[in-house]
Amino acid sequence: MADISVPSLILFIASIVVAAGVSGVLIDTVTGISNSVDERGGDVSTEIRTDIEVISDPEAGVYDGASDNLSIYVKNTGLRTLPATSGGFDIIVGGQYQTNVTVNVVDGTEWRPSNVIELTVTDIALTSGDYRMTVVVDGDEEVFEFRVS
């Protein structure tokens, strides 16, 4: 009887040690995943509450060839106030990133939900043809297509 008890006891203790090690690893992994989900959840919440719409009419002549300026109107259709500074936007026109951007809040002093801003890209020489302008604010991207004649 003692012959069976000792090996069984050794296997039982070894099983307990292995189970403790595995559970420690699992707890550490689950904690890491939980922290990652919490951090990403905050980012996703911000992106969900951010929404813009370009409300300019592409047929209304958004490009002024005499002064090389491109102006469009953008409405904040999201749930939070957005930055109304040129550094808060990424503007791409015709596949080129634009840095000469000015922002003017049309109705108010901040770009709150339902407010409109005027985005003006200065010193941009466009030839006649079709163009795409991409406006990116806090992860929300809108594409505006227009024609220069």
Backbone bond lengths (Angstrom), bond angles and torsions (degrees), N, CA, C in turn:
res aa  C-N    CA-C-N  psi(-1)  N-CA   C-N-CA  omega(-1)  CA-C   N-CA-C  phi
1 M - - - 1.438 - - 1.507 111.13 -
2 A 1.346 115.65 -37.34 1.450 119.74 179.52 1.520 110.64 -68.58
3 D 1.330 115.84 -26.41 1.457 119.01 179.36 1.527 111.03 -64.94
4 I 1.284 119.47 -34.82 1.463 123.07 -178.87 1.524 110.90 -82.61
5 S 1.307 119.25 -32.59 1.453 123.06 -175.46 1.527 112.80 -68.05
6 V 1.292 119.04 -43.72 1.461 122.16 -175.70 1.535 111.02 -65.89
7 P 1.313 120.89 -49.13 1.465 118.71 177.87 1.529 111.99 -64.48
8 S 1.313 116.75 -36.01 1.472 119.08 177.89 1.511 110.81 -64.90
9 L 1.323 117.20 -40.68 1.461 121.80 178.51 1.521 110.50 -64.86
10 I 1.304 118.33 -41.31 1.472 121.91 178.58 1.530 110.17 -64.15
11 L 1.326 117.34 -43.93 1.471 120.24 178.25 1.526 111.30 -65.54
12 F 1.317 116.64 -37.91 1.461 120.14 178.46 1.529 111.02 -63.89
13 I 1.317 117.31 -45.65 1.473 121.32 179.32 1.529 109.98 -64.01
14 A 1.332 116.74 -42.32 1.469 120.23 178.15 1.523 110.48 -62.22
15 S 1.315 117.69 -39.89 1.467 121.17 178.25 1.520 111.24 -63.31
16 I 1.312 116.89 -41.43 1.470 121.68 178.79 1.528 110.03 -63.18
17 V 1.339 118.08 -43.45 1.469 122.58 -179.74 1.529 110.03 -63.68
18 V 1.321 117.76 -45.11 1.461 121.51 179.03 1.528 110.69 -64.23
19 A 1.320 117.26 -43.39 1.469 120.88 179.13 1.528 111.48 -62.27
20 A 1.329 117.13 -39.89 1.470 120.62 178.19 1.527 110.41 -64.28
21 G 1.325 116.75 -41.95 1.471 119.67 178.53 1.519 112.14 -64.56
22 V 1.319 117.35 -43.89 1.464 121.69 179.31 1.521 110.68 -64.58
23 S 1.317 116.86 -42.54 1.470 118.67 -179.61 1.522 111.23 -65.35
24 G 1.331 117.87 -35.46 1.470 120.73 176.32 1.520 111.72 -62.07
25 V 1.315 116.32 -43.91 1.471 121.15 178.05 1.521 110.35 -64.77
26 L 1.322 117.55 -43.34 1.463 120.99 179.98 1.528 111.82 -63.94
27 I 1.320 116.78 -41.24 1.474 119.65 178.86 1.521 109.95 -63.07
28 D 1.324 117.50 -43.19 1.463 120.75 178.80 1.524 111.18 -63.53
29 T 1.316 117.98 -41.82 1.469 122.22 179.50 1.515 111.46 -65.76
30 V 1.317 117.12 -45.53 1.465 120.72 -179.96 1.525 110.70 -64.39
31 T 1.319 118.08 -38.67 1.464 121.20 177.31 1.526 110.44 -62.97
32 G 1.320 117.57 -43.41 1.472 121.02 177.84 1.516 111.90 -62.46
33 I 1.314 117.94 -42.99 1.467 121.73 179.12 1.528 109.97 -65.10
34 S 1.315 117.02 -41.95 1.464 121.39 179.45 1.528 111.01 -61.16
35 N 1.334 116.95 -44.01 1.466 120.11 178.70 1.530 111.19 -64.16
36 S 1.319 117.22 -40.08 1.464 121.00 178.78 1.524 111.30 -63.89
37 V 1.326 116.56 -42.10 1.464 120.50 178.95 1.528 110.74 -64.27
38 D 1.331 117.30 -40.51 1.472 120.75 177.92 1.528 111.16 -61.68
39 E 1.336 116.97 -45.63 1.469 120.55 -179.65 1.518 111.09 -65.52
40 R 1.300 117.67 -46.08 1.468 121.65 -178.93 1.522 110.94 -67.50
41 G 1.319 117.32 -33.38 1.456 121.31 178.20 1.517 111.98 -60.41
42 G 1.331 117.31 -39.34 1.460 120.70 177.03 1.520 111.50 -64.86
43 D 1.333 117.18 -40.62 1.466 120.91 178.09 1.522 110.97 -65.18
44 V 1.317 117.10 -43.07 1.460 121.00 -179.48 1.525 110.22 -65.61
45 S 1.325 117.05 -38.39 1.465 120.93 178.26 1.525 110.55 -60.62
46 T 1.324 117.02 -42.51 1.464 120.95 177.95 1.519 110.74 -63.93
47 E 1.339 117.13 -42.74 1.457 120.24 179.91 1.525 111.95 -66.49
48 I 1.314 117.18 -35.99 1.460 120.13 179.88 1.526 110.80 -67.17
49 R 1.324 116.73 -37.03 1.460 120.22 -178.03 1.523 112.28 -81.81
50 T 1.341 118.49 -3.34 1.456 122.95 179.83 1.521 109.24 -102.20
51 D 1.334 116.00 124.47 1.457 119.83 177.23 1.526 108.41 -154.42
52 I 1.323 116.18 135.56 1.468 121.69 177.36 1.520 108.71 -131.19
53 E 1.317 115.21 158.39 1.466 121.77 175.24 1.525 108.39 -138.55
54 V 1.320 116.31 133.54 1.460 120.78 172.72 1.529 106.46 -81.11
55 I 1.334 115.74 121.23 1.468 119.60 -175.15 1.528 112.54 -108.56
56 S 1.312 117.64 4.94 1.460 120.77 177.65 1.520 110.48 -70.76
57 D 1.321 115.78 149.85 1.453 122.14 176.37 1.527 108.10 -88.14
58 P 1.331 118.40 119.73 1.466 119.77 -178.48 1.526 112.66 -64.69
59 E 1.313 117.97 -20.55 1.458 121.33 179.34 1.526 112.19 -85.84
60 A 1.328 118.04 -5.52 1.468 121.62 -173.69 1.526 112.88 -87.79
61 G 1.300 118.68 7.14 1.463 120.05 178.00 1.508 112.05 73.85
62 V 1.306 117.42 69.50 1.454 121.44 -178.10 1.534 112.14 -78.42
63 Y 1.331 116.73 -13.71 1.462 120.57 -179.19 1.519 110.14 -106.91
64 D 1.328 115.83 130.67 1.466 122.71 176.63 1.525 107.64 -107.08
65 G 1.337 116.47 103.16 1.454 121.45 -176.99 1.521 113.62 -68.61
66 A 1.335 117.63 -25.26 1.462 120.26 -179.94 1.526 111.43 -67.92
67 S 1.324 117.17 -38.64 1.467 120.49 -178.75 1.530 112.85 -107.85
68 D 1.327 117.17 1.37 1.469 122.67 -178.28 1.530 112.22 55.37
69 N 1.336 116.04 45.13 1.463 121.98 178.76 1.520 109.90 -117.78
70 L 1.312 115.65 142.83 1.455 123.37 175.79 1.522 107.27 -121.24
71 S 1.335 117.44 119.46 1.466 121.30 -176.75 1.522 110.60 -124.35
72 I 1.328 115.33 131.79 1.458 120.84 175.71 1.530 108.69 -135.00
73 Y 1.329 114.88 160.64 1.454 121.55 176.53 1.528 108.69 -108.25
74 V 1.334 115.25 135.16 1.462 121.62 -177.47 1.524 108.33 -128.48
75 K 1.339 115.66 130.57 1.464 121.44 -178.93 1.528 110.03 -105.19
76 N 1.331 115.63 137.90 1.457 121.96 175.05 1.526 107.68 -83.36
77 T 1.321 117.19 103.98 1.459 121.88 -179.55 1.528 111.50 -102.28
78 G 1.324 116.82 10.50 1.457 121.23 179.95 1.513 112.05 -88.46
79 L 1.325 114.91 -163.14 1.462 121.71 -175.53 1.523 113.87 -109.03
80 R 1.337 117.87 1.99 1.461 119.59 -177.29 1.520 111.09 -136.33
81 T 1.322 115.54 159.35 1.466 121.49 177.50 1.525 108.58 -72.83
82 L 1.327 115.58 135.06 1.467 121.81 -177.99 1.514 110.41 -109.52
83 P 1.332 117.34 157.93 1.466 120.02 178.70 1.530 110.96 -70.10
84 A 1.317 115.79 128.82 1.471 120.92 179.43 1.521 109.40 -105.59
85 T 1.319 115.78 53.21 1.459 122.04 176.96 1.516 108.44 -126.40
86 S 1.316 116.03 155.87 1.463 119.17 -178.18 1.522 111.90 -63.74
87 G 1.324 117.96 -25.11 1.457 121.30 178.00 1.520 113.12 -75.72
88 G 1.329 118.01 -12.68 1.450 121.92 -179.41 1.517 113.68 -86.35
89 F 1.324 117.18 0.30 1.464 121.98 -175.58 1.514 110.83 -122.94
90 D 1.319 114.88 150.39 1.457 121.87 165.22 1.520 105.29 -116.83
91 I 1.338 116.64 121.52 1.460 122.43 -176.91 1.528 108.20 -119.21
92 I 1.329 115.24 127.03 1.465 121.00 176.67 1.522 106.99 -125.43
93 V 1.330 116.35 123.11 1.471 121.96 178.55 1.519 107.76 -123.02
94 G 1.323 115.78 124.09 1.463 120.20 178.88 1.513 112.75 58.16
95 G 1.333 117.69 32.59 1.452 121.61 177.95 1.511 114.74 82.47
96 Q 1.346 118.17 6.12 1.460 120.94 -179.81 1.523 110.07 -119.85
97 Y 1.327 114.65 133.38 1.466 121.16 179.26 1.534 109.00 -70.71
98 Q 1.329 115.95 133.92 1.464 121.31 -176.88 1.530 110.48 -108.55
99 T 1.335 115.69 133.47 1.466 120.32 179.67 1.521 112.55 -111.54
100 N 1.328 118.03 -19.50 1.466 121.34 179.91 1.526 109.25 -87.80
101 V 1.328 115.48 77.04 1.459 121.26 -175.59 1.520 108.96 -121.94
102 T 1.328 115.98 131.94 1.458 120.78 172.98 1.515 108.77 -117.30
103 V 1.334 115.39 148.94 1.456 122.09 -176.69 1.520 108.47 -125.89
104 N 1.335 115.22 133.31 1.458 121.24 177.74 1.531 108.22 -132.38
105 V 1.340 116.88 120.45 1.462 120.31 177.23 1.522 107.39 -76.12
106 V 1.327 116.55 120.23 1.466 121.83 -174.18 1.525 111.33 -75.86
107 D 1.317 116.95 -43.91 1.462 119.58 -174.71 1.529 110.91 -123.90
108 G 1.313 116.20 78.37 1.458 121.50 178.67 1.512 111.19 129.28
109 T 1.328 114.62 -168.02 1.463 119.50 -179.53 1.525 111.76 -110.13
110 E 1.334 117.03 -18.86 1.464 121.77 177.21 1.517 109.18 -123.43
111 W 1.328 115.57 158.58 1.454 120.34 179.81 1.523 109.41 -91.64
112 R 1.305 114.90 74.17 1.463 122.48 -179.35 1.529 109.74 -81.63
113 P 1.328 116.81 169.52 1.469 118.76 175.59 1.524 111.22 -55.62
114 S 1.312 116.62 136.31 1.473 126.99 -178.43 1.523 113.92 77.07
115 N 1.331 119.13 -1.91 1.461 121.15 175.18 1.521 110.36 -85.09
116 V 1.327 115.12 160.29 1.462 122.37 -176.51 1.522 109.06 -120.76
117 I 1.325 114.87 142.32 1.461 120.68 172.95 1.521 109.09 -120.55
118 E 1.322 114.75 158.06 1.462 120.80 171.94 1.520 107.09 -108.81
119 L 1.328 115.75 119.89 1.461 122.51 175.66 1.518 108.21 -97.87
120 T 1.316 116.93 125.74 1.455 121.03 178.28 1.519 109.40 -123.16
121 V 1.322 115.17 122.81 1.459 121.73 174.81 1.525 106.03 -98.94
122 T 1.327 116.38 117.98 1.466 121.05 -177.09 1.530 110.12 -100.01
123 D 1.317 114.30 161.52 1.475 122.11 177.76 1.521 112.02 54.47
124 I 1.327 116.55 48.04 1.461 121.32 178.38 1.529 107.97 -121.38
125 A 1.301 116.56 112.64 1.461 121.39 -178.67 1.529 108.87 -95.11
126 L 1.325 115.67 112.79 1.458 121.06 -180.00 1.518 109.97 -114.00
127 T 1.314 116.18 136.51 1.459 120.63 174.51 1.524 108.28 -89.11
128 S 1.311 116.71 171.68 1.464 118.82 -178.92 1.528 109.88 -66.70
129 G 1.339 114.33 142.50 1.463 120.09 -179.74 1.515 111.03 148.61
130 D 1.325 115.27 -174.79 1.456 122.18 179.59 1.529 109.58 -94.84
131 Y 1.352 115.66 140.64 1.459 121.46 -178.14 1.517 110.40 -134.93
132 R 1.328 113.64 156.18 1.464 121.77 172.44 1.516 107.61 -120.63
133 M 1.317 115.56 133.32 1.458 121.71 175.82 1.521 107.45 -117.25
134 T 1.319 116.51 124.76 1.455 121.82 179.08 1.521 108.53 -107.44
135 V 1.332 116.18 127.32 1.456 122.91 178.62 1.522 107.14 -115.28
136 V 1.353 116.07 124.24 1.456 121.07 -179.64 1.520 108.92 -122.07
137 V 1.344 116.42 124.96 1.464 122.61 177.19 1.525 107.75 -131.84
138 D 1.306 116.97 118.44 1.474 122.73 177.09 1.528 112.58 46.42
139 G 1.303 117.47 44.32 1.453 121.46 176.16 1.517 115.18 90.22
140 D 1.342 118.15 -14.34 1.465 119.84 177.82 1.520 108.37 -90.83
141 E 1.319 116.01 130.54 1.471 121.86 -174.79 1.518 109.79 -120.35
142 E 1.326 115.47 131.13 1.463 121.99 175.37 1.519 108.55 -126.12
143 V 1.336 115.74 142.01 1.463 121.51 179.26 1.516 108.36 -114.02
144 F 1.332 115.73 132.18 1.462 123.28 179.81 1.510 107.64 -120.93
145 E 1.317 117.29 123.02 1.464 121.97 179.24 1.519 109.56 -105.96
146 F 1.339 116.15 134.81 1.459 120.75 -178.90 1.520 109.14 -147.90
147 R 1.339 114.89 167.79 1.446 121.71 -179.63 1.524 109.79 -123.22
148 V 1.315 114.73 137.66 1.467 122.10 174.22 1.524 106.65 -107.61
149 S 1.356 115.35 125.40 1.470 117.32 -179.90 1.509 111.86 -106.91
